[in-house]
């Protein structure tokens, strides 16, 4: 059995989350600089059995693609080229950043720690993945 890896793509940073082997729970993995993501993923996928990659799909309220999709499309092409044996799925990521920030507040993180954008990206990836797991 393999894990599902989720990606919350950003131009500067990419939040990552992963499931347990039974694909029941999503865990925050880390945040990686966008420029270093393919090195990180190559190492990670070599060490861990990744069955599927889920990439957040930013949409507008009217269900049309967000402007961010212009940056994600080339990333998706390269991702598919680098890891041709791993299926790539998309999942709606609307409101995940707001939900991540609220999660930080609810968990009692101090204001200083809530400014950590890398943590927000990691939590967002976890929310995307947990929501994706509900569709399985």
WOCOR-V218785 format. One record per residue. N is the residue number from 1. RES is the residue in one small letter. D_FIRST is the distance of its C-alpha to the first C-alpha in whole Angstrom. Layout:
BEGIN
n=N res=RES d_first=D_FIRST
n=N res=RES d_first=D_FIRST
END
This chain:
BEGIN
n=1 res=x d_first=0
n=2 res=x d_first=4
n=3 res=x d_first=7
n=4 res=x d_first=10
n=5 res=x d_first=13
n=6 res=x d_first=17
n=7 res=x d_first=20
n=8 res=x d_first=23
n=9 res=x d_first=26
n=10 res=x d_first=29
n=11 res=x d_first=32
n=12 res=x d_first=32
n=13 res=x d_first=29
n=14 res=x d_first=25
n=15 res=x d_first=23
n=16 res=x d_first=20
n=17 res=x d_first=17
n=18 res=x d_first=13
n=19 res=x d_first=11
n=20 res=x d_first=10
n=21 res=x d_first=6
n=22 res=x d_first=7
n=23 res=x d_first=9
n=24 res=x d_first=12
n=25 res=x d_first=14
n=26 res=x d_first=15
n=27 res=x d_first=17
n=28 res=x d_first=19
n=29 res=x d_first=19
n=30 res=x d_first=22
n=31 res=x d_first=25
n=32 res=x d_first=25
n=33 res=x d_first=29
n=34 res=x d_first=28
n=35 res=x d_first=30
n=36 res=x d_first=27
n=37 res=x d_first=24
n=38 res=x d_first=23
n=39 res=x d_first=24
n=40 res=x d_first=21
n=41 res=x d_first=19
n=42 res=x d_first=19
n=43 res=x d_first=19
n=44 res=x d_first=16
n=45 res=x d_first=14
n=46 res=x d_first=15
n=47 res=x d_first=14
n=48 res=x d_first=10
n=49 res=x d_first=8
n=50 res=x d_first=9
n=51 res=x d_first=8
n=52 res=x d_first=11
n=53 res=x d_first=14
n=54 res=x d_first=17
n=55 res=x d_first=20
n=56 res=x d_first=23
n=57 res=x d_first=26
n=58 res=x d_first=29
n=59 res=x d_first=31
n=60 res=x d_first=35
n=61 res=x d_first=36
n=62 res=x d_first=37
n=63 res=x d_first=34
n=64 res=x d_first=35
n=65 res=x d_first=33
n=66 res=x d_first=34
n=67 res=x d_first=36
n=68 res=x d_first=33
n=69 res=x d_first=31
n=70 res=x d_first=33
n=71 res=x d_first=32
n=72 res=x d_first=28
n=73 res=x d_first=29
n=74 res=x d_first=29
n=75 res=x d_first=26
n=76 res=x d_first=24
n=77 res=x d_first=26
n=78 res=x d_first=25
n=79 res=x d_first=22
n=80 res=x d_first=21
n=81 res=x d_first=23
n=82 res=x d_first=21
n=83 res=x d_first=18
n=84 res=x d_first=18
n=85 res=x d_first=15
n=86 res=x d_first=13
n=87 res=x d_first=15
n=88 res=x d_first=17
n=89 res=x d_first=18
n=90 res=x d_first=21
n=91 res=x d_first=22
n=92 res=x d_first=25
n=93 res=x d_first=26
n=94 res=x d_first=29
n=95 res=x d_first=31
n=96 res=x d_first=28
n=97 res=x d_first=30
n=98 res=x d_first=32
n=99 res=x d_first=30
n=100 res=x d_first=29
n=101 res=x d_first=32
n=102 res=x d_first=33
n=103 res=x d_first=30
n=104 res=x d_first=31
n=105 res=x d_first=35
n=106 res=x d_first=33
n=107 res=x d_first=32
n=108 res=x d_first=35
n=109 res=x d_first=35
n=110 res=x d_first=38
n=111 res=x d_first=39
n=112 res=x d_first=39
n=113 res=x d_first=35
n=114 res=x d_first=35
n=115 res=x d_first=37
n=116 res=x d_first=34
n=117 res=x d_first=32
n=118 res=x d_first=29
n=119 res=x d_first=28
n=120 res=x d_first=29
n=121 res=x d_first=27
n=122 res=x d_first=24
n=123 res=x d_first=24
n=124 res=x d_first=25
n=125 res=x d_first=21
n=126 res=x d_first=20
n=127 res=x d_first=22
n=128 res=x d_first=21
n=129 res=x d_first=17
n=130 res=x d_first=18
n=131 res=x d_first=20
n=132 res=x d_first=18
n=133 res=x d_first=15
n=134 res=x d_first=18
n=135 res=x d_first=18
n=136 res=x d_first=15
END
